[in-house]
């Protein structure tokens, strides 16, 4: 690893990361901002993509192709599907899928298009480091499948479809597209999410409040992982 990319989807997801750094160089490119920092000699590029698969794909590709990052970590929040996951809990993806990718009319399974695959696996080496960090710091982390789609899923029926079709533990709006990019470009990657909402939430809960606290949980753990990668 010579240069590390750390991504989030929203400003709230990278703000707690940027707080760790004093000297930040901001580069504007493709209608976005990229924050270049250094941690104990390691060059890091931090960015939030904006929400959704297209913006996430653009940002991940830019970080790899323009900035020369050779490892990518994603830090952010997700909705919980697995009943074991409560607000603030952490999940690391072992694989990701696109739950809204659907050409089943042509006889293909949900999440599949020719030339692609339903599930993209994350880097086992990075996952191993993440779990080592979790054990050393007494942090509870679940490993599981994360489903991605261009919709904020809040209906129980849709969540049940995603759970039964993909056996997914959590869902969000960027991870699988980042996975496709990194897999195609042979860049090791890790997708870490903290749970900000769950399938059984009532309509009156304060998403913004849980977004901030969960994003901080993810970011704090992510920085510990980065420091471990340098050892």
N, C-alpha and C positions, 0 to 999 in steps of 0.2 A: 504494500500500500504506500503510494507516494503522495496522493492527494485525495482527500475524502469529501464526498458530497453528503450533506444532511438536508433532507427535504421535509417540509410540512405542506399542508394544503392551504391553511389559513394563517393570517398574521398571528393569531392567538397561539398557534402551534409552534411558531419559531421564536416568538418574543422571549419566552423563558430560556431558550438556547442562547440567544444573542446577549442576554444579561451576563453570561459567563465571560464575555470578551470586552476589552477596552478599545483596542485598535481595530477598527472595522473599516475596510475599504469597500465602498459601494460601487458596483458596476451596473449600468442600465443596459439591458439588451432585450430585444423582442418583447417590448411592452411589459417588462418585469425588472425587478431589482435582485441582484446577486451580492451577497455579503461575504467578502473574503476575510478570513481571520486565520490566526495561527495558535495552536495549542501545543506548547512544549516542543516546538520545532516541526509540528505537522501542519501542513497547509490544508485548510478546510474551506469549502464554499457552502454557505447556507442560503436557502431560498424557500419561499412559499410559492406554490404553483398557481394558486387560485383553485376553486373547487371544480372537481370533475375529471373525467378520464383524459379528455383532449389536452387541457392545460397541464395536467400532471405528466403526460407523455412529452409535451413540448419542453417542460422544465427539466425533466430527467435527461432527455436527449441533449439539451443545451449544456447541462452540467458535465456530461461525459464528453461530448464532442467539442464544445467551445472552450470549456475550462480545464479539460484534461483529467477529470476525476476518474479514478480507477476502482473505487469502492463507493457504494451508495447505501445510506441508512435513511429510513423514513420514520419520522416521529410524529405522532398525532393521536386523534381520538377516533372512536368507532362506536357503533351501536352493538350491544350485546344480544346474542341469540341463545347461546349456551346458558342454561339457568344457573350454572356455577359462577358466571361472571356478574359481579355487582359494579356499581358506579365507582370509578377510580381504579379498578382492577386492571392488570396489564396482560396483554396477549401478544405473543410473537407468532407470526405466520410461518407454518412449515410449507404451506402452499396457498395459492390464491387463484380465484376464478372470477369470470365476469358473469354475474347472474342475469344481466339484462341483454346478453348477446344471444339472439334467438333466430336461427334459421331451421327450426324443427320442421317447418313446412317442406323442407327438402330431405327429410329423413335423418338429419344430424341431431345429436344430443344437445340439450341446452348448454350454452357456454362454449360451443365449438364452431369454428369455421375451418374450411379446408386450408391446410398449410399451418394451422395453429394447433393448440391443444386446450383441453378444458382446464387443466390445472398447470400452473407454473410453480416449480419448487424454488424456495429461497436457499441461500447458501448455508449448508450444514455447518461449515467452519465458523461463520458469524453467529449462528444460533448457539453453537457450543460455547463461544465466548460470552454471549449474553446470559446463558444459564449459569455459567461459572460466576459471573458478576452477581447474579441474583442470589446464588447460594452464599457467596462471601458477605453480602450485605443484608441477608435475611429478607429478601424481596420475593414475594409470591408472584409467579408468572405462569400463565397457561400457554401451552403450545397448541395451535390449532389451525383450522382452515378459515381464511378470511375471504368473503365474497364482496365484489366491487360492482357498482352500477351507477349510472348517471341519474340517480333519484335518491332523495332522502326518504328512506323506507320507514313508515310509521304505522302501516296497517298490519294487524296480526296475521291476516291471511297471506300477505306477501312474505312476511318473515317465515311463516310456516312452509311456504313453497320453497324458499331459499334453503331452509334447514333440511327439508326432505329431499330436495333435488341434489344439493351439493354437500350435504352434511356439514354445513358451515357453522362456525362458532361465533362469528362476529361479521358485521358488514359495514362498509364505508364506500367512498366514492372515488378513490384514486389508486389504491395499492396494486390491483391486478394489472393496470396499464403500465405502472412503473416496473412491475415484474416482467411484462412482455418486452419492454425496452431493454432492461438490464440483461435478460436472458438472451436476446438477439445480439447484443453487443458484448457478450461474455464478461459482464461486470458483476462481481459478487455483490449481493444486496441483502438487506435485512429490513423487514417491515414490522415496526413496533407500534402498538396502539394501546391507549388507555380508554376504558369504557366511560362514555359520557351519557349514555342513555340505554335503556333496556326495553325488551319487548313488552314488559308489563307496566311501563310508566303510564301514569295518568296524564291527561292533557294539560294539567296546570303546572307541571314541573318547570323549573327555570333552567332551560338548556344552556343559556349563556354562562350561568354560574358554574354548572358542572363542566362545561367546555374548558373554562379557565383552569379549574383545579385538576382536571384529568390531563390537560395538555402539560401542566407543570409536572405531574407524576411521570409522564412519558419522557419529557425533556431531561429531568433530573437523572432518571435511569439511563437515558441515552448518553449523557456526558460521562457517566461511570463506565459505560461500554467503550466509548472512544478512548478513555484513558487506559483501559485494559488492553485495547488493541495496540497501544504504543509500547507495551511492556515486552 
